[in-house]
Amino acid sequence: MNAYWKRAFPIYFMILPGLLFFIIFKYIPMIGISIAFIDYSPFKGITGSEWVGLHYFRRLFAEGDFLVLLKNTLLLNLLDVLFFFPAPILVALLLNEVRVKRFKTVVQTILYAPNFISWVVIVGITILLFATGSGGVNQILEHWGLGPIELMTDPQYFRWVWLLQNIWQGAGWGAIIFLAALSAIDPTLYEASMMDGANRWRQVWHITLPGLRNVIVIMFILRFGHIMDLGFEHIFLLQNPLNQDVSEVFETFIYKTGLIQGDYSYSTAVGLFKSVIGLMMVWFVNRLAKRMGQEGVF
C-alpha cells in the first residue's frame, strides 16, 4: 500500500456505509421501475410477466384523469413556490434583525416546534376547530349569529388550507439554512455601510440578500426537482369525497390505483412519469440559473 492509500483509506472507509445505504435502498429497488413496462403479475414475477412496452404510459395520457391530476398538482405547486418558498427566507431575515438574544431564542423555538408535529395531529386539530356543527370555531361563529365556515368540505378552501398548514409547519424549520447562510456574511460589510449612512433597509437590500443569493438559487433548483411531489400524507389526510375534484393529485392517484386496486404496472408508470418530469425540471432550472450567472447544483 503506497503513501496515498495509507492516507486516503480511512476516508474511503468512512464513505463505505453511506455508499452501501444508497446501493441497497436506492439503486437496487430501481429494478422495480421495469414493472411500468410489463403486465406485472405477482404470481409470475418480473421476469415471467408479459412485456407491454409503453402501454401504461399511453393509457395515462389517454385517460381523462390525467389532465385533472396535472392541473391539481401544478396549481398546488405554483402556490407552494409563490408563497411557501419565500416564507423561510422572510423568517430568516426577520430573525436576523432581532438583537435581543433571549427573545430571538424563544421566537426560534416557537417557530421550529411545528416541524415536529405530525400531519395527523395538524389535520386533526383543524378538523376539530372547523368541523361542521361540532367545530369550536364554527360554534363561536354561530353563537355570534354568523354562518359556519365549511373549511374541510368546501373545495374552494382546500388549496389555501393546505398551503397555510405547510407554511405554519415548515417556514420556521426551513429558515435554519438561510440563518446559517446569513451567519457567513462578513459583519464588516454592515459596519462599513453604516459609516456610509445606509439604513437597515439598504443593508438588507445591498448586503443581506446578495449574501443569500447562492443559497436561494440552490434551494429553488432543488425545489423544482419535487415539482410533481406534494407530500402524500398531508393531502391524503385533507382529502374527502367533497373536495376530491381539487385534491386528487398524482401521489394519491398512485396510492389508490397501486395499493387499493392492485394495478401495480399502471401506478408504477404514473410514478415514473412524475420522477422523469422532476428530473427534467432540475436540469432545466439548473441550466437557466447557470445562464444567469449563478453556480447551480451540478
C-alpha positions, 0 to 999 in steps of 0.5 A: 500500500503506497503513501496515498492509500495509507492516507486516503483509506480511512476516508474511503472507509468512512464513505463505505456505509453511506455508499452501501445505504444508497446501493441497497435502498436506492439503486437496487429497488430501481429494478422495480421501475421495469414493472411500468413496462410489463403486465406485472403479475405477482404470481409470475414475477418480473421476469415471467410477466408479459412485456407491454412496452409503453402501454401504461404510459399511453393509457395515462395520457389517454385517460381523462384523469390525467389532465385533472391530476396535472392541473391539481398538482401544478396549481398546488405547486405554483402556490407552494413556490409563490408563497411557501418558498419565500416564507423561510427566507422572510423568517430568516431575515426577520430573525436576523434583525432581532438583537435581543438574544433571549427573545430571538431564542424563544421566537426560534423555538416557537417557530421550529416546534411545528416541524415536529408535529405530525400531519395527523395531529395538524389535520386533526386539530383543524378538523376539530376547530372547523368541523361542521356543527361540532367545530369550536370555531364554527360554534363561536361563529354561530353563537355570534349569529354568523354562518359556519365556515365549511373549511374541510368540505368546501373545495374552494378552501382546500388549496389555501388550507393546505398551503397555510398548514405547510407554511405554519409547519415548515417556514420556521424549520426551513429558515435554519439554512438561510440563518446559517447562510446569513451567519457567513456574511462578513459583519464588516460589510454592515459596519462599513455601510453604516459609516456610509449612512445606509439604513437597515433597509439598504443593508438588507437590500445591498448586503443581506440578500446578495449574501443569500443569493447562492443559497436561494438559487440552490434551494429553488433548483432543488425545489423544482426537482419535487415539482410533481411531489406534494407530500402524500400524507398531508393531502391524503389526510385533507382529502374527502369525497367533497373536495376530491375534484381539487385534491386528487393529485398524482401521489394519491392517484398512485396510492389508490390505483397501486395499493387499493386496486392492485394495478401495480404496472399502471401506478408504477408508470404514473410514478415514473412519469412524475420522477422523469418530469422532476428530473427534467425540471432540475436540469432545466432550472439548473441550466437557466440559473447557470445562464444567469450567472449563478453556480447551480447544483451540478 
